[in-house]
């Protein structure tokens, strides 16, 4: 069964978070590292700091949209509290 991944990238220099989803997490992360993704092309340092696996694409899209909301950002900051301190 195929899995879909919701992931969060972090740019240490600008303190920005990027949230996305993909079917192939390893390939997508490599695309980010090689500056092949428009949204993170200007980032000089990219770190994968969080991901979740979902069984279907609808759940992954819903979760990604949630992470982009105020409450989703608060969830991530709370979930990754030790990472940011």
C-alpha positions in Angstrom: 0.0 0.0 0.0 1.3 3.4 -1.0 1.9 6.0 1.8 1.7 9.7 1.6 3.9 11.9 3.7 3.3 15.3 5.2 6.6 17.0 6.1 8.1 20.1 7.6 11.4 21.7 6.5 13.3 24.3 8.5 15.6 27.0 7.4 18.0 27.8 10.3 19.1 31.2 8.8 15.6 32.7 8.4 13.8 30.5 10.9 11.2 29.7 8.3 9.1 26.5 8.1 8.0 24.9 4.9 5.1 22.4 5.0 4.3 20.1 2.2 3.2 16.6 1.3 4.5 13.9 -1.2 4.3 10.3 -2.1 8.1 9.9 -2.1 9.6 11.7 0.9 13.2 10.8 0.1 13.0 12.1 -3.5 11.1 15.3 -2.6 13.7 16.1 0.1 16.5 15.6 -2.4 14.7 18.0 -4.8 14.6 20.6 -2.0 18.3 20.1 -1.3 19.2 20.5 -5.0 17.1 23.7 -5.2 14.6 22.2 -7.6 11.6 23.4 -5.6 10.5 27.0 -6.3 9.3 27.7 -2.7 12.7 26.8 -1.1 15.0 27.5 -4.0 16.6 30.5 -2.1 17.2 28.6 1.1 20.8 27.9 1.9 20.2 25.4 4.7 17.3 23.0 4.6 16.6 20.5 7.4 13.8 17.9 7.5 12.5 18.3 11.1 9.2 16.5 11.1 7.0 14.1 9.0 3.9 12.0 9.3 2.7 9.1 7.1 -0.9 8.9 5.9 -2.6 6.1 4.1 -4.3 8.2 1.5 -3.7 11.5 -0.4 -6.8 13.2 1.0 -5.6 12.8 4.6 -2.2 14.0 3.7 -3.6 17.1 2.0 -5.9 17.9 4.9 -3.0 17.5 7.4 -0.8 19.8 5.3 -3.5 22.5 5.1 -3.9 22.2 8.9 -0.1 22.7 9.4 -0.4 26.0 7.5 -3.1 27.4 9.8 -2.4 29.3 13.0 -3.5 26.2 15.1 -1.3 23.9 13.0 1.7 26.1 13.5 1.1 26.2 17.2 0.8 22.4 17.2 4.1 22.0 15.4 5.8 24.4 17.8 4.5 22.6 20.8 5.3 19.1 19.2 8.8 20.2 18.4 9.4 22.4 21.5 12.6 20.7 22.4 13.9 21.2 18.9 13.4 25.0 18.9 15.0 25.5 22.4 
